[in-house]
Amino acid sequence: MDEQAKPNKIKTIRPETLEFIILYNQLRGKAFNGNAELAEALGFNSPSSITEIIKSRQNIDPEKLKIFKEKYSDFLLAKKNTAYSETSVAKRVFEGIPMYEIIATASGVEVYNDINDTRPVGHMNFPGIEECDFALPVWGHSMYPYLENGCWVALKIIHDKKILPGEVYYIEWGDYRMYKRLLVGDNDDEVIAHSDNVTEMVGSRLKYAPFVIKIEEIKKLCLVKDIHKKHNH
């Protein structure tokens, strides 16, 4: 005699049951403390009804899921808002630093217009400049070959005016705005603004000769952190 085929005992778990199990695991200990508290809130006769759904995958009544989501809607909404806030912060982080298209005046030294009078023309974003505050282009040749005419520079504002001798800075002092390599001065309260271009001459003198600046006269000090040189095509 042939053995009688066993009936199919595979249980179909409805979507609302899976949703309830996921939300249960997320909210347990936050919105409710245990199955007894949850069973009372949802109108079950016994905490074992919750256990059967969670462990035995007993399908939940859709009306009970509706009550569950309404009862703990504040917790579910807070979770969504947190996810949205994290996404928004991530977008702001990856937006990049503002780029200001400033120009130089036609003079012997590069004197730029005020970035406070301009609006960003875009954002610069690549690894290593996250701590920078803004980016400016370079006009002129006084800092060649370190800074080439037309390249963009990522800058970090130095609020305490502490200068690292030998580094290149964007400085604003008096009516002047320029890039210079700052060297130690003869006195503690001053620095020497040095131009890397020492090949261009006017007669027998350097076109971009070094000069002394009083540190207290520097209105804005920004360290050059990264350089994005234009490509030659």
C-alpha positions in Angstrom: 0.0 0.0 0.0 1.4 3.4 -1.0 2.2 5.7 1.8 -0.3 8.5 2.1 1.1 11.8 1.0 1.6 14.3 3.8 -0.4 17.5 3.6 1.5 20.7 2.8 2.1 22.4 6.1 4.0 25.5 4.7 2.5 28.6 6.3 2.0 31.7 4.3 3.0 34.8 6.3 1.1 37.9 5.3 2.9 41.2 4.7 1.2 42.9 7.6 2.6 40.2 9.9 6.2 40.8 8.7 5.7 44.6 9.1 4.5 44.1 12.7 7.5 41.9 13.5 9.9 44.5 12.2 8.3 47.3 14.0 8.0 45.2 17.2 11.8 44.7 17.2 12.5 48.3 16.6 10.2 49.7 19.3 10.5 47.1 22.1 12.1 48.8 25.1 11.4 52.2 23.7 7.6 52.5 23.0 6.7 49.5 25.3 8.5 47.4 27.8 7.2 43.9 27.2 4.5 41.7 25.7 2.1 42.1 28.6 2.1 45.9 28.1 1.7 45.6 24.4 -1.0 42.9 24.6 -3.1 45.2 26.8 -2.5 48.2 24.5 -3.7 46.2 21.4 -6.6 44.5 23.1 -5.2 40.9 23.2 -6.5 38.6 25.9 -3.0 37.3 26.7 0.7 38.2 26.2 1.1 34.8 24.6 -0.8 36.1 21.5 2.1 38.5 20.9 4.6 35.6 21.4 2.8 33.4 18.8 3.0 36.2 16.2 6.7 37.0 16.9 8.1 33.4 17.4 5.5 31.2 15.6 4.8 33.7 12.8 1.0 33.5 13.6 -0.6 36.0 11.2 -1.8 39.2 12.9 -5.2 40.7 12.4 -4.7 43.8 10.1 -6.9 45.8 12.5 -4.5 45.0 15.3 -1.5 46.3 13.1 -3.5 49.5 12.5 -4.0 50.0 16.2 -0.3 49.3 16.9 0.8 51.9 14.4 -1.7 54.5 15.6 -0.8 53.8 19.3 3.0 54.3 18.7 2.8 56.8 15.8 5.0 59.3 17.7 7.8 56.8 17.9 7.5 55.9 14.2 7.4 59.5 13.2 10.5 60.3 15.3 12.4 57.5 13.6 11.5 58.9 10.1 12.5 62.4 11.1 15.8 61.2 12.4 16.5 59.4 9.1 15.6 62.5 7.2 17.8 64.7 9.3 20.8 62.4 8.9 20.2 62.4 5.1 20.0 66.2 5.1 23.2 66.5 7.1 25.0 64.1 4.7 23.9 66.2 1.8 25.2 69.4 3.4 28.5 67.7 4.2 29.1 66.6 0.6 28.0 69.9 -0.9 31.6 71.3 -0.8 33.1 74.7 0.0 31.8 77.9 -1.7 33.9 79.2 -4.7 34.1 83.0 -5.2 35.1 84.4 -8.6 37.2 87.4 -7.5 39.3 89.4 -9.9 42.6 91.3 -9.6 43.1 94.9 -10.3 45.6 96.0 -13.0 48.5 96.9 -10.9 52.0 95.8 -10.1 50.8 93.6 -7.3 47.7 91.4 -7.2 45.0 93.2 -5.4 41.6 91.4 -5.4 38.1 92.6 -4.9 36.2 92.0 -1.7 34.7 88.4 -1.6 32.0 89.9 0.7 30.7 91.7 -2.4 30.4 88.6 -4.5 28.2 85.5 -4.5 29.5 81.9 -4.8 29.7 80.7 -8.4 29.8 77.0 -7.3 31.2 74.6 -4.8 34.5 72.7 -4.7 34.4 69.2 -3.3 37.1 66.6 -3.3 38.8 64.7 -0.4 41.1 66.6 1.9 39.3 70.0 1.9 36.5 69.3 4.3 38.0 71.6 6.9 38.4 74.5 4.5 36.1 77.5 4.5 36.0 78.7 0.9 37.9 78.7 -2.4 39.4 81.6 -4.5 41.1 81.7 -7.9 44.6 83.0 -8.4 45.3 85.9 -10.7 48.7 87.1 -11.6 52.2 85.6 -11.4 53.7 86.7 -8.2 53.5 83.3 -6.6 54.5 81.3 -9.6 55.4 78.4 -9.8 53.7 77.4 -6.6 50.4 79.2 -7.5 49.7 79.4 -11.2 47.5 82.1 -12.8 43.9 80.7 -13.0 44.2 77.9 -10.5 41.7 77.5 -7.6 42.9 77.4 -4.0 41.1 75.9 -1.0 41.5 78.2 2.0 41.1 77.8 5.8 40.5 80.9 7.9 43.1 81.3 10.7 41.1 83.1 13.4 43.8 83.4 16.0 46.3 84.9 13.5 49.0 82.3 14.4 51.3 82.1 11.4 53.4 79.1 10.4 56.6 80.7 8.9 57.2 79.5 5.3 53.6 78.6 4.5 51.5 80.4 1.8 48.5 82.4 2.9 45.8 84.6 1.4 45.9 87.8 3.4 43.9 91.0 3.6 45.5 94.0 5.1 44.7 97.7 4.5 43.3 97.9 1.0 45.3 94.9 -0.3 44.3 91.3 -0.8 46.9 88.9 -2.1 48.6 85.5 -1.8 52.0 85.6 -0.2 54.5 83.2 1.5 54.9 84.6 5.1 58.4 84.5 6.6 59.7 85.4 10.1 60.3 89.2 10.4 63.0 91.0 12.2 60.5 91.9 15.0 57.9 89.6 16.7 55.0 91.8 15.6 55.7 91.6 11.9 56.2 89.1 9.1 57.8 89.3 5.6 55.5 88.9 2.7 57.5 86.9 0.1 56.7 86.2 -3.5 57.9 82.9 -5.0 58.4 84.5 -8.4 62.0 85.8 -8.2 62.7 85.7 -11.9 60.8 88.7 -13.2 62.7 92.0 -13.0 62.0 95.7 -13.5 65.3 97.1 -14.4 67.7 95.8 -11.8 65.0 95.2 -9.2 62.6 92.3 -8.5 59.1 92.9 -9.9 57.6 91.2 -6.8 59.9 92.3 -4.1 59.4 91.2 -0.4 57.9 93.6 2.0 57.1 93.8 5.7 53.6 93.6 7.2 52.6 94.3 10.8 50.7 91.2 12.1 48.1 93.4 13.8 47.3 95.0 10.4 46.2 91.7 8.9 42.4 91.7 8.8 42.0 88.2 7.3 44.5 85.4 7.3 43.7 82.2 5.4 46.0 79.2 5.0 46.4 77.7 1.6 45.3 74.0 2.1 44.9 72.7 -1.4 45.5 73.7 -5.0 43.4 72.7 -7.9 45.4 73.6 -11.0 43.7 74.2 -14.3 44.4 71.6 -17.0 46.0 72.5 -20.3 44.0 71.1 -23.3 
